[in-house]
């Protein structure tokens, strides 16, 4: 009489389920981390854009004695991800090209505000409604712009007398 050993080859259903659950958990963690990284990267690009434009504005002021302006009254210009911010006389002399805002999915835009005769300016990032994304509220070194409901809708840099624009 021959004794045959019953050898099962392969994995049991429980082992397969455990592996699938572990892979699903790792995938979920990766997706959440990836989304956070994208938001922080867009925010970092926006900070660098504002700083670059601000430096070009300072160079313009050093050579011309005023900030770029158009007309004799205070005004502003805005630009979203599909168009370029129009700051009179800035590009290409003081900056090769004015950066476009990265598409943030909420309709955010850059705005350049100037006073009469270019005595003051403000370069800011704004969202059309509601508060800024949470990743943008973590920087204590930025000046924020609030709406009438107390929501922080924008941040940026401005000249010493440009806060009221």
DOLUMNU-729557 format. One line per 5 residues: number of its first residue (from 0); their letters; for each residue x, y, z of N, C-alpha, C, O. Coordinates in steps of 0.001 Angstrom, whole numbers. Layout:
BEGIN
NUM = A = X/Y/Z/X/Y/Z/X/Y/Z/X/Y/Z | ...
***
This chain:
BEGIN
0 = XXXXX = 831/-1158/0/0/0/0/890/1240/0/1791/1393/824 | 612/2074/-912/1376/3288/-1030/604/4419/-365/-587/4608/-615 | 1294/5159/478/669/6324/1125/1016/7541/279/2171/7887/31 | -33/8130/-122/136/9320/-939/-47/10566/-100/-1057/10729/584 | 901/11410/-159/781/12672/581/2/13632/-298/301/13827/-1476
5 = XXXXX = -969/14199/298/-1786/15183/-416/-1117/16544/-275/-1262/17205/753 | -398/16955/-1283/319/18228/-1236/-478/19262/-2004/-675/19152/-3214 | -926/20260/-1279/-1640/21364/-1918/-630/22423/-2315/174/22878/-1500 | -685/22797/-3554/199/23842/-4027/-615/25103/-4234/-1744/25040/-4721 | -48/26268/-3866/-724/27546/-4044/-1029/28196/-2710/-606/27739/-1648
10 = XXXXX = -1779/29279/-2809/-2113/30073/-1624/-3572/29839/-1248/-4423/29561/-2093 | -3823/29961/23/-5213/29864/464/-5907/31196/225/-5251/32218/24 | -7207/31183/248/-7982/32407/36/-7695/33436/1113/-7708/34633/827 | -7439/33014/2331/-7133/33935/3428/-5807/34638/3166/-5691/35844/3387 | -4825/33910/2705/-3532/34519/2405/-3661/35549/1275/-3077/36631/1338
15 = XXXXX = -4423/35200/257/-4644/36136/-847/-5368/37395/-388/-5014/38499/-803 | -6371/37242/458/-7110/38400/974/-6217/39307/1808/-6323/40530/1724 | -5351/38724/2601/-4435/39528/3424/-3509/40351/2530/-3285/41533/2791 | -2979/39742/1495/-2099/40459/568/-2856/41580/-125/-2327/42684/-255 | -4071/41329/-568/-4882/42352/-1245/-5176/43517/-306/-5095/44674/-720
20 = XXXXX = -5512/43235/939/-5796/44298/1911/-4538/45136/2169/-4625/46362/2236 | -3399/44511/2311/-2149/45252/2542/-1837/46152/1351/-1451/47306/1537 | -1997/45642/133/-1755/46453/-1067/-2730/47624/-1129/-2334/48735/-1480 | -3995/47394/-795/-4992/48471/-816/-4648/49565/194/-4785/50752/-103 | -4211/49174/1364/-3839/50162/2387/-2648/50989/1917/-2653/52212/2060
25 = XXXXX = -1638/50344/1363/-467/51071/856/-844/52009/-295/-322/53121/-386 | -1740/51568/-1165/-2185/52420/-2276/-2929/53644/-1750/-2720/54749/-2249 | -3784/53468/-762/-4533/54600/-200/-3591/55614/434/-3773/56819/262 | -2597/55142/1159/-1623/56040/1776/-859/56812/702/-612/58010/845 | -490/56121/-367/261/56766/-1452/-551/57854/-2136/-17/58923/-2432
30 = XXXXX = -1830/57604/-2393/-2677/58592/-3069/-2823/59839/-2211/-2720/60954/-2724 | -3058/59674/-927/-3209/60826/-37/-1912/61625/26/-1936/62855/-33 | -799/60944/143/493/61638/202/780/62353/-1112/1311/63463/-1105 | 443/61744/-2221/686/62346/-3538/-121/63624/-3724/396/64616/-4237 | -1386/63604/-3310/-2208/64814/-3431/-1647/65952/-2590/-1634/67096/-3044
35 = XXXXX = -1190/65672/-1397/-599/66702/-551/669/67276/-1160/927/68476/-1066 | 1450/66419/-1778/2686/66867/-2418/2373/67794/-3582/3062/68796/-3772 | 1347/67478/-4365/968/68339/-5490/554/69722/-5002/966/70728/-5580 | -250/69785/-3953/-676/71085/-3424/518/71891/-2927/622/73084/-3211 | 1408/71257/-2197/2583/71965/-1691/3488/72421/-2826/4085/73495/-2749
40 = XXXXX = 3593/71625/-3866/4430/72007/-5013/3841/73227/-5724/4578/74146/-6080 | 2511/73245/-5938/1868/74407/-6570/2059/75649/-5713/2332/76731/-6233 | 1917/75496/-4410/2084/76622/-3493/3514/77145/-3548/3741/78355/-3554 | 4471/76231/-3587/5870/76629/-3668/6150/77396/-4961/6880/78387/-4952 | 5576/76944/-6059/5730/77644/-7341/5124/79046/-7249/5719/80013/-7724
45 = XXXXX = 3943/79154/-6640/3303/80468/-6511/4133/81415/-5653/4262/82594/-5983 | 4697/80914/-4556/5549/81751/-3710/6753/82253/-4500/7112/83428/-4416 | 7371/81361/-5265/8540/81749/-6050/8157/82754/-7136/8897/83705/-7390 | 6998/82546/-7782/6533/83487/-8807/6357/84891/-8225/6832/85874/-8795 | 5672/84973/-7089/5422/86272/-6459/6749/86933/-6084/6933/88132/-6292
50 = XXXXX = 7670/86144/-5531/8976/86696/-5143/9753/87186/-6368/10407/88227/-6307 | 9689/86453/-7466/10386/86844/-8691/9804/88136/-9259/10546/89040/-9643 | 8484/88221/-9310/7835/89442/-9805/8177/90613/-8885/8433/91722/-9353 | 8181/90362/-7579/8504/91413/-6606/9921/91947/-6833/10141/93157/-6782 | 10877/91057/-7081/12257/91500/-7339/12333/92342/-8608/13043/93346/-8653
55 = XXXXX = 11593/91926/-9644/11575/92703/-10886/10955/94081/-10647/11406/95070/-11225 | 9933/94152/-9805/9312/95443/-9477/10293/96354/-8744/10323/97564/-8972 | 11095/95758/-7863/12094/96550/-7143/13163/97083/-8096/13605/98223/-7953 | 13584/96265/-9070/14543/96728/-10077/13950/97867/-10909/14627/98856/-11192 | 12700/97722/-11291/12015/98755/-12065/12005/100067/-11277/12305/101132/-11816
60 = XXXXX = 11652/99968/-9989/11596/101155/-9134/12979/101804/-9015/13094/103028/-9060 | 14021/100992/-8864/15380/101524/-8709/15797/102336/-9932/16499/103338/-9796 | 15376/101919/-11117/15760/102627/-12332/14820/103774/-12700/15251/104748/-13317 | 13553/103674/-12334/12565/104649/-12800/12011/105576/-11711/11373/106581/-12027 | 12244/105257/-10455/11747/106108/-9375/10268/105928/-9079/9713/106664/-8263
65 = XXXXX = 9620/104971/-9720/8213/104637/-9454/7981/103202/-9888/8788/102624/-10617 | 6875/102631/-9437/6511/101275/-9832/5709/101335/-11129/5151/102383/-11455 | 5642/100238/-11871/4877/100258/-13127/3411/100631/-12887/2782/100153/-11943 | 2884/101488/-13757/1477/101873/-13663/991/102269/-15044/1781/102491/-15962 | -300/102349/-15169/-916/102751/-16427/-2014/103746/-16088/-2957/103408/-15372
70 = XXXXX = -1905/104941/-16582/-2898/105964/-16260/-2539/106729/-15003/-1484/106506/-14409 | -3406/107615/-14606/-3122/108484/-13464/-3928/108115/-12227/-3902/108844/-11235 | -4640/107001/-12269/-5430/106588/-11109/-4991/105207/-10656/-4335/104477/-11400 | -5354/104857/-9443/-5073/103516/-8929/-5868/102506/-9733/-6998/102780/-10137 | -5288/101347/-9964/-5980/100318/-10725/-5329/98970/-10461/-4440/98852/-9617
75 = XXXXX = -5780/97956/-11189/-5183/96631/-11044/-5365/95832/-12314/-6165/96186/-13181 | -4625/94767/-12412/-4735/93815/-13509/-4633/92419/-12917/-3898/92206/-11952 | -5365/91464/-13486/-5353/90102/-12972/-5075/89112/-14096/-5242/89427/-15274 | -4650/87918/-13716/-4410/86861/-14699/-4543/85498/-14047/-3999/85251/-12970 | -5274/84618/-14714/-5415/83230/-14273/-4422/82341/-14989/-3460/82836/-15577
80 = XXXXX = -4642/81014/-14950/-3682/80086/-15549/-3617/80145/-17075/-2650/79662/-17665 | -4625/80725/-17722/-4635/80737/-19188/-4096/82016/-19796/-3913/82077/-21012 | -3837/83035/-19001/-3281/84271/-19562/-2182/84822/-18649/-2034/84404/-17500 | -1429/85756/-19185/-279/86304/-18474/-634/87641/-17836/-1352/88450/-18423 | -131/87858/-16654/-329/89120/-15947/331/90245/-16734/1497/90134/-17112
85 = XXXXX = -389/91306/-16979/136/92432/-17751/565/93548/-16799/-263/94310/-16300 | 1850/93628/-16562/2399/94708/-15738/3155/95622/-16695/4169/95215/-17261 | 2679/96848/-16885/3248/97735/-17901/4745/97960/-17741/5206/98382/-16681 | 5508/97675/-18806/6932/97968/-18837/7837/97021/-18090/9045/97252/-18048 | 7315/95966/-17498/8150/95086/-16681/8903/94047/-17514/10110/93873/-17344
90 = XXXXX = 8202/93362/-18408/8842/92334/-19239/9107/92913/-20617/8275/93688/-21089 | 10151/92614/-21269/11251/91715/-20932/12454/92417/-20306/13488/91781/-20099 | 12348/93698/-20003/13511/94436/-19493/13923/93985/-18091/15111/93790/-17835 | 12975/93819/-17194/13299/93521/-15795/13038/92070/-15417/13507/91601/-14380 | 12298/91368/-16247/12003/89948/-16050/11767/89380/-17444/11091/90009/-18258
95 = XXXXX = 12308/88208/-17728/12201/87679/-19092/10747/87469/-19506/10363/87824/-20621 | 9952/86905/-18633/8509/86785/-18872/7829/86692/-17516/8386/86144/-16564 | 6637/87226/-17440/5907/87202/-16176/5284/85817/-16022/4577/85358/-16919 | 5536/85144/-14893/5046/83775/-14719/3523/83696/-14687/2844/84626/-14250 | 3005/82569/-15158/1575/82282/-15059/1319/81480/-13797/2153/80677/-13380
100 = XXXXX = 172/81700/-13198/-182/80955/-11998/-459/79503/-12366/-1093/79242/-13388 | 6/78541/-11548/-333/77143/-11821/-1835/76930/-11615/-2445/77566/-10755 | -2420/76042/-12400/-3845/75752/-12269/-4081/75063/-10931/-3617/73944/-10714 | -4802/75732/-10035/-5023/75195/-8692/-6375/74513/-8548/-6699/74007/-7473 | -7165/74493/-9610/-8461/73829/-9567/-9565/74634/-8900/-10712/74188/-8873
105 = XXXXX = -9250/75813/-8358/-10276/76626/-7696/-10389/78006/-8320/-11052/78883/-7767 | -9758/78207/-9452/-9875/79480/-10151/-9028/80596/-9581/-9360/81769/-9751 | -7951/80262/-8913/-7079/81285/-8343/-6368/82084/-9425/-6246/81641/-10567 | -5904/83263/-9049/-5227/84128/-10016/-4240/85046/-9302/-4292/85217/-8084 | -3337/85631/-10092/-2425/86659/-9605/-3048/88014/-9908/-3758/88175/-10901
110 = XXXXX = -2777/88976/-9052/-3250/90338/-9286/-2111/91314/-8986/-1362/91144/-8024 | -2001/92330/-9825/-1048/93413/-9606/-1865/94686/-9446/-2614/95063/-10348 | -1727/95342/-8315/-2449/96585/-8023/-1429/97707/-7899/-353/97517/-7332 | -1767/98867/-8428/-856/99996/-8328/-1618/101253/-7949/-2819/101372/-8191 | -896/102183/-7353/-1481/103468/-6976/-1249/104470/-8102/-515/104198/-9052
115 = XXXXX = -1873/105608/-7981/-1695/106667/-8978/-221/107018/-9103/472/107194/-8101 | 247/107116/-10324/1629/107471/-10640/2664/106485/-10105/3845/106818/-10013 | 2234/105280/-9753/3175/104232/-9368/3899/104453/-8065/5050/104036/-7930 | 3268/105098/-7096/3933/105332/-5814/3871/104112/-4891/4632/104034/-3927 | 2980/103166/-5171/2843/101960/-4351/2324/100824/-5230/1732/101063/-6282
120 = XXXXX = 2550/99596/-4792/2063/98439/-5537/1754/97286/-4587/2149/97288/-3421 | 1045/96317/-5115/768/95074/-4412/715/93962/-5456/9/94088/-6457 | 1449/92882/-5235/1377/91697/-6095/871/90556/-5211/1521/90188/-4232 | -289/89999/-5559/-934/89023/-4685/-1482/87830/-5461/-1699/87895/-6671 | -1695/86759/-4742/-2373/85564/-5236/-3730/85560/-4560/-3807/85667/-3336
125 = XXXXX = -4800/85440/-5329/-6155/85482/-4787/-6959/84270/-5231/-6687/83677/-6276 | -7954/83909/-4425/-8969/82941/-4841/-10280/83707/-4968/-10522/84633/-4194 | -11139/83342/-5932/-12347/84129/-6180/-13352/84115/-5028/-13944/85149/-4720 | -13553/82973/-4393/-14500/82885/-3277/-13966/81904/-2253/-13167/81024/-2573 | -14415/82065/-1022/-14027/81143/31/-12596/81325/479/-11888/82208/-4
130 = XXXXX = -12172/80478/1412/-10815/80601/1954/-9772/79960/1050/-10095/79194/142 | -8527/80289/1316/-7391/79668/634/-7292/78196/1028/-7779/77813/2091 | -6671/77366/190/-6393/75987/601/-5534/75974/1857/-4712/76868/2060 | -5721/74975/2691/-5051/74937/3996/-3529/74977/3876/-2867/75542/4746 | -2964/74398/2834/-1514/74403/2689/-982/75831/2550/171/76090/2897
135 = XXXXX = -1791/76750/2054/-1358/78135/1860/-1534/78996/3111/-1094/80145/3133 | -2161/78461/4135/-2392/79239/5356/-1335/78997/6417/-1398/79574/7503 | -364/78147/6110/618/77738/7115/1831/78643/7203/2656/78459/8097 | 1973/79613/6311/3182/80425/6278/2988/81715/7070/2217/82587/6668 | 3681/81832/8185/3556/83016/9038/4285/84227/8459/4092/85345/8937
140 = XXXXX = 5118/84024/7440/5900/85124/6884/5169/85898/5793/5700/86886/5286 | 3976/85475/5424/3238/86149/4367/2172/87066/4949/1636/86817/6028 | 1878/88124/4217/766/88995/4572/-470/88463/3857/-439/88211/2652 | -1544/88296/4597/-2768/87734/4038/-3807/88818/3800/-3830/89839/4487 | -4655/88583/2828/-5761/89494/2523/-7060/88782/2883/-7302/87661/2436
145 = XXXXX = -7896/89434/3692/-9138/88811/4153/-10340/89456/3494/-10326/90640/3158 | -11409/88635/3311/-12662/89196/2805/-13520/89634/3985/-13089/89543/5135 | -14731/90108/3706/-15601/90630/4771/-16058/89546/5742/-16499/89865/6846 | -15963/88268/5359/-16340/87168/6249/-15170/86665/7084/-15331/85729/7868 | -14004/87266/6931/-12835/86847/7686/-12041/85733/7033/-11048/85272/7598
150 = XXXXX = -12463/85285/5838/-11711/84259/5117/-10438/84866/4542/-10455/85963/3983 | -9362/84156/4685/-8116/84579/4038/-8210/84166/2578/-8147/82978/2261 | -8362/85146/1682/-8557/84872/267/-7323/85119/-564/-7315/84810/-1756 | -6288/85661/23/-5101/85948/-770/-3896/86235/90/-4005/86475/1292 | -2749/86205/-548/-1492/86535/111/-559/87108/-944/-751/86906/-2143
155 = XXXXX = 443/87818/-480/1394/88371/-1432/2382/89314/-793/2592/89315/420 | 2980/90116/-1650/3985/91093/-1227/3591/92453/-1767/2948/92545/-2813 | 3970/93511/-1062/3664/94849/-1530/4659/95849/-982/5410/95569/-48 | 4641/97016/-1588/5544/98074/-1151/5138/98536/242/4047/98225/718 | 6023/99276/884/5757/99699/2268/4474/100486/2406/3840/100438/3460
160 = XXXXX = 4073/101203/1382/2821/101983/1456/1722/101350/591/735/102012/270 | 1886/100080/213/921/99446/-672/-120/98574/11/-959/97980/-666 | -86/98482/1333/-1014/97581/2021/-2473/97977/1819/-3347/97111/1821 | -2749/99243/1649/-4133/99691/1529/-4725/99574/131/-5895/99900/-72 | -3939/99118/-829/-4455/99007/-2209/-5457/97883/-2328/-5992/97644/-3411
***
